[in-house]
Amino acid sequence: MSLSSMTGFARSHGSSGPYTFEWELKSVNAKGFDFRMRLPPGWDDVELVARKRAAELLSRGTVYANLSVKRAGALSTVRINEEVLNSILKVAADLAGKIDAVAPSVDGLLAIKGVIEVAEPESDEAEDKAARVAVEAAFEQALASLIEMRKREGVTLGEILSLRLDEIEALAKKAEAAPGRKPEAVKARLAEQIAALLEASDRFDADRLHQEAIMIATRADIREELDRIASHIAQAREMIGKGGAVGRRLDFLSQEFNREVNTCCSKSNDLELTNTGLAMKNVVEQFREQVQNLE
């Protein structure tokens, strides 16, 4: 199973009887799954099928689905409501003998509400049913195209994430090999500091300072953090290799990466090691940003 991005775009179109239609699907990043539809009047029955199918195939991302439908040769008919018109003419004739008024004009009469009626074309039940089936099939096609695009994006993201993991691993090895983190180097620096303190005053207990130095050297060791970073790298590579909807898990892992790197930086008392930790922190942030795009 391959990785999938949460971003994608797809279109599909078709026709059935007098109907022509087009689907447009767009998906963007989101913490969960959200499906939003816009349908023309009279096509609400399509929503249940489309929403159910999208939820079956997608687990993350906000998906916007828009359906447009046109009906060819479906002209509305206009007719005059004779009953309403006759009633208005009768009232006009009665008023003509009572008040001095201009006789009603044709355009004035037609402008009166209810005189002209616009009748929508009658629909054919069989045609409408066939059109709904075709529209649902077109949605399936658009959804498949959207998923395919998300998978292509996922392949690219997987390659980028693998490169970032390689960079993190190389920096972790560089940190491990840094001369400044060797116990001898740490003890030497502490010994220099202790010697400076003893020269400045004779009130310091040399044995006590030596014990404190050993404890500080132990706390400054980043062996445990480097081991956890190596473990996180192995887990991340395994997830990327298996694919599927691993975005949330990789996002959590990127937070763990960041925590370990921060600890390495805080423990460091060597400039080279600090610079390596900061470089690693930058790559971890790049890794996390790309993970945000994964399903």
VOTORKOL-637784 format. One record per residue (C-alpha): residue number from 1; x negated, z, y; residue in three letters. Coordinates in steps of 0.1 Angstrom, whole numbers, plus 5000, padded with zeros to 4 digits. Example, Ala and Ser with C-alpha at 12.3 -4.5 7.8 and 13.67 -1.06 7.14 Angstrom:
2
<seq=1	x=4877	z=5078	y=4955	type=Ala>
<seq=2	x=4863	z=5071	y=4989	type=Ser>
***
This chain:
295
<seq=1	x=5000	z=5000	y=5000	type=Met>
<seq=2	x=4986	z=4990	y=5034	type=Ser>
<seq=3	x=4987	z=5008	y=5067	type=Leu>
<seq=4	x=5013	z=4999	y=5093	type=Ser>
<seq=5	x=5013	z=5000	y=5130	type=Ser>
<seq=6	x=5044	z=5013	y=5149	type=Met>
<seq=7	x=5044	z=4984	y=5173	type=Thr>
<seq=8	x=5058	z=4950	y=5166	type=Gly>
<seq=9	x=5082	z=4922	y=5176	type=Phe>
<seq=10	x=5103	z=4897	y=5157	type=Ala>
<seq=11	x=5132	z=4872	y=5162	type=Arg>
<seq=12	x=5155	z=4854	y=5139	type=Ser>
<seq=13	x=5184	z=4831	y=5146	type=His>
<seq=14	x=5211	z=4812	y=5127	type=Gly>
<seq=15	x=5246	z=4798	y=5127	type=Ser>
<seq=16	x=5278	z=4801	y=5107	type=Ser>
<seq=17	x=5309	z=4780	y=5113	type=Gly>
<seq=18	x=5315	z=4780	y=5151	type=Pro>
<seq=19	x=5290	z=4809	y=5156	type=Tyr>
<seq=20	x=5254	z=4808	y=5166	type=Thr>
<seq=21	x=5234	z=4840	y=5169	type=Phe>
<seq=22	x=5200	z=4855	y=5175	type=Glu>
<seq=23	x=5184	z=4888	y=5166	type=Trp>
<seq=24	x=5155	z=4903	y=5187	type=Glu>
<seq=25	x=5137	z=4934	y=5173	type=Leu>
<seq=26	x=5110	z=4954	y=5190	type=Lys>
<seq=27	x=5093	z=4986	y=5179	type=Ser>
<seq=28	x=5071	z=5010	y=5198	type=Val>
<seq=29	x=5053	z=5043	y=5191	type=Asn>
<seq=30	x=5073	z=5075	y=5186	type=Ala>
<seq=31	x=5069	z=5108	y=5169	type=Lys>
<seq=32	x=5098	z=5101	y=5145	type=Gly>
<seq=33	x=5122	z=5072	y=5137	type=Phe>
<seq=34	x=5148	z=5061	y=5162	type=Asp>
<seq=35	x=5169	z=5030	y=5159	type=Phe>
<seq=36	x=5188	z=5017	y=5189	type=Arg>
<seq=37	x=5211	z=4987	y=5188	type=Met>
<seq=38	x=5229	z=4965	y=5214	type=Arg>
<seq=39	x=5257	z=4944	y=5200	type=Leu>
<seq=40	x=5283	z=4921	y=5215	type=Pro>
<seq=41	x=5320	z=4932	y=5215	type=Pro>
<seq=42	x=5336	z=4927	y=5181	type=Gly>
<seq=43	x=5305	z=4930	y=5161	type=Trp>
<seq=44	x=5303	z=4968	y=5156	type=Asp>
<seq=45	x=5306	z=4964	y=5118	type=Asp>
<seq=46	x=5271	z=4950	y=5116	type=Val>
<seq=47	x=5256	z=4983	y=5130	type=Glu>
<seq=48	x=5261	z=5004	y=5099	type=Leu>
<seq=49	x=5244	z=4979	y=5076	type=Val>
<seq=50	x=5215	z=4972	y=5100	type=Ala>
<seq=51	x=5208	z=5009	y=5107	type=Arg>
<seq=52	x=5209	z=5018	y=5070	type=Lys>
<seq=53	x=5185	z=4990	y=5061	type=Arg>
<seq=54	x=5160	z=4998	y=5089	type=Ala>
<seq=55	x=5160	z=5035	y=5079	type=Ala>
<seq=56	x=5152	z=5025	y=5043	type=Glu>
<seq=57	x=5121	z=5004	y=5053	type=Leu>
<seq=58	x=5107	z=5022	y=5083	type=Leu>
<seq=59	x=5097	z=5058	y=5087	type=Ser>
<seq=60	x=5083	z=5060	y=5123	type=Arg>
<seq=61	x=5087	z=5043	y=5156	type=Gly>
<seq=62	x=5115	z=5035	y=5180	type=Thr>
<seq=63	x=5131	z=5002	y=5171	type=Val>
<seq=64	x=5152	z=4983	y=5196	type=Tyr>
<seq=65	x=5176	z=4957	y=5180	type=Ala>
<seq=66	x=5195	z=4932	y=5201	type=Asn>
<seq=67	x=5221	z=4908	y=5188	type=Leu>
<seq=68	x=5235	z=4879	y=5209	type=Ser>
<seq=69	x=5263	z=4857	y=5196	type=Val>
<seq=70	x=5279	z=4825	y=5209	type=Lys>
<seq=71	x=5310	z=4807	y=5196	type=Arg>
<seq=72	x=5309	z=4769	y=5200	type=Ala>
<seq=73	x=5341	z=4751	y=5210	type=Gly>
<seq=74	x=5359	z=4784	y=5217	type=Ala>
<seq=75	x=5376	z=4776	y=5250	type=Leu>
<seq=76	x=5401	z=4800	y=5264	type=Ser>
<seq=77	x=5436	z=4785	y=5272	type=Thr>
<seq=78	x=5454	z=4791	y=5304	type=Val>
<seq=79	x=5492	z=4792	y=5306	type=Arg>
<seq=80	x=5518	z=4802	y=5332	type=Ile>
<seq=81	x=5541	z=4831	y=5324	type=Asn>
<seq=82	x=5574	z=4814	y=5332	type=Glu>
<seq=83	x=5594	z=4846	y=5331	type=Glu>
<seq=84	x=5572	z=4864	y=5357	type=Val>
<seq=85	x=5571	z=4832	y=5379	type=Leu>
<seq=86	x=5609	z=4828	y=5379	type=Asn>
<seq=87	x=5614	z=4865	y=5388	type=Ser>
<seq=88	x=5590	z=4861	y=5417	type=Ile>
<seq=89	x=5608	z=4829	y=5429	type=Leu>
<seq=90	x=5641	z=4847	y=5427	type=Lys>
<seq=91	x=5629	z=4876	y=5448	type=Val>
<seq=92	x=5613	z=4851	y=5473	type=Ala>
<seq=93	x=5647	z=4832	y=5476	type=Ala>
<seq=94	x=5666	z=4865	y=5481	type=Asp>
<seq=95	x=5642	z=4876	y=5509	type=Leu>
<seq=96	x=5643	z=4841	y=5526	type=Ala>
<seq=97	x=5678	z=4848	y=5538	type=Gly>
<seq=98	x=5670	z=4882	y=5551	type=Lys>
<seq=99	x=5637	z=4879	y=5568	type=Ile>
<seq=100	x=5619	z=4851	y=5587	type=Asp>
<seq=101	x=5590	z=4843	y=5564	type=Ala>
<seq=102	x=5570	z=4813	y=5553	type=Val>
<seq=103	x=5579	z=4799	y=5519	type=Ala>
<seq=104	x=5554	z=4810	y=5492	type=Pro>
<seq=105	x=5527	z=4784	y=5484	type=Ser>
<seq=106	x=5516	z=4774	y=5450	type=Val>
<seq=107	x=5482	z=4790	y=5453	type=Asp>
<seq=108	x=5497	z=4822	y=5466	type=Gly>
<seq=109	x=5521	z=4823	y=5436	type=Leu>
<seq=110	x=5493	z=4817	y=5411	type=Leu>
<seq=111	x=5473	z=4844	y=5426	type=Ala>
<seq=112	x=5499	z=4870	y=5418	type=Ile>
<seq=113	x=5489	z=4892	y=5389	type=Lys>
<seq=114	x=5507	z=4882	y=5357	type=Gly>
<seq=115	x=5517	z=4847	y=5367	type=Val>
<seq=116	x=5486	z=4832	y=5350	type=Ile>
<seq=117	x=5476	z=4844	y=5315	type=Glu>
<seq=118	x=5443	z=4836	y=5299	type=Val>
<seq=119	x=5445	z=4835	y=5261	type=Ala>
<seq=120	x=5414	z=4840	y=5240	type=Glu>
<seq=121	x=5410	z=4815	y=5212	type=Pro>
<seq=122	x=5424	z=4828	y=5179	type=Glu>
<seq=123	x=5398	z=4838	y=5154	type=Ser>
<seq=124	x=5397	z=4827	y=5117	type=Asp>
<seq=125	x=5393	z=4857	y=5094	type=Glu>
<seq=126	x=5373	z=4837	y=5068	type=Ala>
<seq=127	x=5350	z=4823	y=5095	type=Glu>
<seq=128	x=5344	z=4857	y=5110	type=Asp>
<seq=129	x=5336	z=4872	y=5076	type=Lys>
<seq=130	x=5311	z=4845	y=5068	type=Ala>
<seq=131	x=5295	z=4849	y=5102	type=Ala>
<seq=132	x=5291	z=4886	y=5097	type=Arg>
<seq=133	x=5274	z=4880	y=5064	type=Val>
<seq=134	x=5251	z=4854	y=5080	type=Ala>
<seq=135	x=5243	z=4878	y=5109	type=Val>
<seq=136	x=5234	z=4906	y=5084	type=Glu>
<seq=137	x=5211	z=4882	y=5065	type=Ala>
<seq=138	x=5194	z=4872	y=5097	type=Ala>
<seq=139	x=5188	z=4908	y=5106	type=Phe>
<seq=140	x=5171	z=4912	y=5072	type=Glu>
<seq=141	x=5149	z=4883	y=5080	type=Gln>
<seq=142	x=5140	z=4897	y=5114	type=Ala>
<seq=143	x=5133	z=4931	y=5099	type=Leu>
<seq=144	x=5110	z=4916	y=5073	type=Ala>
<seq=145	x=5091	z=4897	y=5101	type=Ser>
<seq=146	x=5088	z=4929	y=5121	type=Leu>
<seq=147	x=5074	z=4948	y=5091	type=Ile>
<seq=148	x=5050	z=4921	y=5084	type=Glu>
<seq=149	x=5037	z=4922	y=5120	type=Met>
<seq=150	x=5034	z=4959	y=5118	type=Arg>
<seq=151	x=5014	z=4956	y=5086	type=Lys>
<seq=152	x=4990	z=4930	y=5102	type=Arg>
<seq=153	x=4985	z=4954	y=5131	type=Glu>
<seq=154	x=4979	z=4982	y=5105	type=Gly>
<seq=155	x=4951	z=4963	y=5089	type=Val>
<seq=156	x=4933	z=4960	y=5122	type=Thr>
<seq=157	x=4939	z=4997	y=5129	type=Leu>
<seq=158	x=4925	z=5006	y=5095	type=Gly>
<seq=159	x=4893	z=4987	y=5102	type=Glu>
<seq=160	x=4889	z=5003	y=5136	type=Ile>
<seq=161	x=4895	z=5038	y=5121	type=Leu>
<seq=162	x=4870	z=5032	y=5094	type=Ser>
<seq=163	x=4844	z=5022	y=5120	type=Leu>
<seq=164	x=4851	z=5054	y=5139	type=Arg>
<seq=165	x=4847	z=5075	y=5108	type=Leu>
<seq=166	x=4813	z=5058	y=5102	type=Asp>
<seq=167	x=4803	z=5067	y=5137	type=Glu>
<seq=168	x=4814	z=5104	y=5132	type=Ile>
<seq=169	x=4795	z=5105	y=5099	type=Glu>
<seq=170	x=4763	z=5091	y=5115	type=Ala>
<seq=171	x=4765	z=5116	y=5144	type=Leu>
<seq=172	x=4772	z=5145	y=5120	type=Ala>
<seq=173	x=4740	z=5135	y=5100	type=Lys>
<seq=174	x=4721	z=5133	y=5133	type=Lys>
<seq=175	x=4733	z=5168	y=5142	type=Ala>
<seq=176	x=4723	z=5181	y=5108	type=Glu>
<seq=177	x=4688	z=5166	y=5111	type=Ala>
<seq=178	x=4684	z=5179	y=5147	type=Ala>
<seq=179	x=4652	z=5199	y=5149	type=Pro>
<seq=180	x=4669	z=5224	y=5172	type=Gly>
<seq=181	x=4693	z=5236	y=5146	type=Arg>
<seq=182	x=4666	z=5245	y=5120	type=Lys>
<seq=183	x=4664	z=5283	y=5115	type=Pro>
<seq=184	x=4628	z=5283	y=5124	type=Glu>
<seq=185	x=4635	z=5266	y=5157	type=Ala>
<seq=186	x=4663	z=5291	y=5165	type=Val>
<seq=187	x=4642	z=5321	y=5156	type=Lys>
<seq=188	x=4613	z=5307	y=5176	type=Ala>
<seq=189	x=4635	z=5304	y=5207	type=Arg>
<seq=190	x=4649	z=5339	y=5202	type=Leu>
<seq=191	x=4614	z=5353	y=5196	type=Ala>
<seq=192	x=4603	z=5339	y=5229	type=Glu>
<seq=193	x=4633	z=5354	y=5247	type=Gln>
<seq=194	x=4626	z=5388	y=5230	type=Ile>
<seq=195	x=4589	z=5387	y=5240	type=Ala>
<seq=196	x=4599	z=5380	y=5276	type=Ala>
<seq=197	x=4623	z=5409	y=5276	type=Leu>
<seq=198	x=4597	z=5433	y=5261	type=Leu>
<seq=199	x=4572	z=5422	y=5287	type=Glu>
<seq=200	x=4597	z=5429	y=5314	type=Ala>
<seq=201	x=4605	z=5464	y=5302	type=Ser>
<seq=202	x=4593	z=5489	y=5276	type=Asp>
<seq=203	x=4628	z=5504	y=5272	type=Arg>
<seq=204	x=4638	z=5477	y=5246	type=Phe>
<seq=205	x=4637	z=5486	y=5209	type=Asp>
<seq=206	x=4618	z=5458	y=5192	type=Ala>
<seq=207	x=4634	z=5464	y=5158	type=Asp>
<seq=208	x=4669	z=5465	y=5172	type=Arg>
<seq=209	x=4662	z=5432	y=5191	type=Leu>
<seq=210	x=4649	z=5416	y=5160	type=His>
<seq=211	x=4681	z=5425	y=5141	type=Gln>
<seq=212	x=4703	z=5412	y=5169	type=Glu>
<seq=213	x=4683	z=5380	y=5169	type=Ala>
<seq=214	x=4689	z=5375	y=5132	type=Ile>
<seq=215	x=4727	z=5379	y=5137	type=Met>
<seq=216	x=4727	z=5355	y=5166	type=Ile>
<seq=217	x=4708	z=5329	y=5146	type=Ala>
<seq=218	x=4733	z=5333	y=5118	type=Thr>
<seq=219	x=4762	z=5328	y=5142	type=Arg>
<seq=220	x=4746	z=5298	y=5158	type=Ala>
<seq=221	x=4743	z=5279	y=5125	type=Asp>
<seq=222	x=4768	z=5250	y=5123	type=Ile>
<seq=223	x=4763	z=5243	y=5085	type=Arg>
<seq=224	x=4800	z=5253	y=5078	type=Glu>
<seq=225	x=4813	z=5231	y=5106	type=Glu>
<seq=226	x=4793	z=5201	y=5094	type=Leu>
<seq=227	x=4806	z=5206	y=5058	type=Asp>
<seq=228	x=4842	z=5207	y=5070	type=Arg>
<seq=229	x=4836	z=5175	y=5091	type=Ile>
<seq=230	x=4822	z=5158	y=5060	type=Ala>
<seq=231	x=4853	z=5169	y=5041	type=Ser>
<seq=232	x=4876	z=5156	y=5068	type=His>
<seq=233	x=4858	z=5122	y=5067	type=Ile>
<seq=234	x=4864	z=5120	y=5030	type=Ala>
<seq=235	x=4901	z=5129	y=5033	type=Gln>
<seq=236	x=4906	z=5104	y=5061	type=Ala>
<seq=237	x=4890	z=5076	y=5042	type=Arg>
<seq=238	x=4911	z=5083	y=5012	type=Glu>
<seq=239	x=4943	z=5082	y=5033	type=Met>
<seq=240	x=4933	z=5049	y=5049	type=Ile>
<seq=241	x=4925	z=5035	y=5015	type=Gly>
<seq=242	x=4959	z=5045	y=5000	type=Lys>
<seq=243	x=4978	z=5033	y=5031	type=Gly>
<seq=244	x=5015	z=5040	y=5036	type=Gly>
<seq=245	x=5030	z=5062	y=5063	type=Ala>
<seq=246	x=5000	z=5084	y=5069	type=Val>
<seq=247	x=5000	z=5085	y=5107	type=Gly>
<seq=248	x=5012	z=5121	y=5110	type=Arg>
<seq=249	x=4986	z=5134	y=5084	type=Arg>
<seq=250	x=4958	z=5115	y=5101	type=Leu>
<seq=251	x=4969	z=5129	y=5135	type=Asp>
<seq=252	x=4967	z=5164	y=5121	type=Phe>
<seq=253	x=4932	z=5156	y=5106	type=Leu>
<seq=254	x=4920	z=5143	y=5140	type=Ser>
<seq=255	x=4930	z=5177	y=5155	type=Gln>
<seq=256	x=4909	z=5194	y=5128	type=Glu>
<seq=257	x=4880	z=5170	y=5136	type=Phe>
<seq=258	x=4882	z=5180	y=5172	type=Asn>
<seq=259	x=4883	z=5217	y=5164	type=Arg>
<seq=260	x=4851	z=5215	y=5143	type=Glu>
<seq=261	x=4833	z=5194	y=5169	type=Val>
<seq=262	x=4842	z=5218	y=5197	type=Asn>
<seq=263	x=4828	z=5247	y=5176	type=Thr>
<seq=264	x=4796	z=5228	y=5170	type=Cys>
<seq=265	x=4792	z=5223	y=5208	type=Cys>
<seq=266	x=4800	z=5259	y=5215	type=Ser>
<seq=267	x=4774	z=5272	y=5190	type=Lys>
<seq=268	x=4747	z=5248	y=5201	type=Ser>
<seq=269	x=4718	z=5262	y=5221	type=Asn>
<seq=270	x=4698	z=5230	y=5220	type=Asp>
<seq=271	x=4702	z=5201	y=5244	type=Leu>
<seq=272	x=4698	z=5174	y=5218	type=Glu>
<seq=273	x=4724	z=5190	y=5195	type=Leu>
<seq=274	x=4748	z=5195	y=5224	type=Thr>
<seq=275	x=4745	z=5158	y=5234	type=Asn>
<seq=276	x=4752	z=5148	y=5198	type=Thr>
<seq=277	x=4782	z=5171	y=5197	type=Gly>
<seq=278	x=4796	z=5156	y=5229	type=Leu>
<seq=279	x=4791	z=5121	y=5216	type=Ala>
<seq=280	x=4809	z=5130	y=5184	type=Met>
<seq=281	x=4837	z=5145	y=5204	type=Lys>
<seq=282	x=4841	z=5112	y=5223	type=Asn>
<seq=283	x=4844	z=5093	y=5190	type=Val>
<seq=284	x=4869	z=5118	y=5176	type=Val>
<seq=285	x=4891	z=5112	y=5206	type=Glu>
<seq=286	x=4889	z=5075	y=5201	type=Gln>
<seq=287	x=4899	z=5080	y=5165	type=Phe>
<seq=288	x=4928	z=5102	y=5175	type=Arg>
<seq=289	x=4941	z=5076	y=5201	type=Glu>
<seq=290	x=4941	z=5049	y=5174	type=Gln>
<seq=291	x=4959	z=5071	y=5150	type=Val>
<seq=292	x=4987	z=5075	y=5175	type=Gln>
<seq=293	x=4997	z=5039	y=5167	type=Asn>
<seq=294	x=5000	z=5043	y=5130	type=Leu>
<seq=295	x=5033	z=5047	y=5112	type=Glu>
***
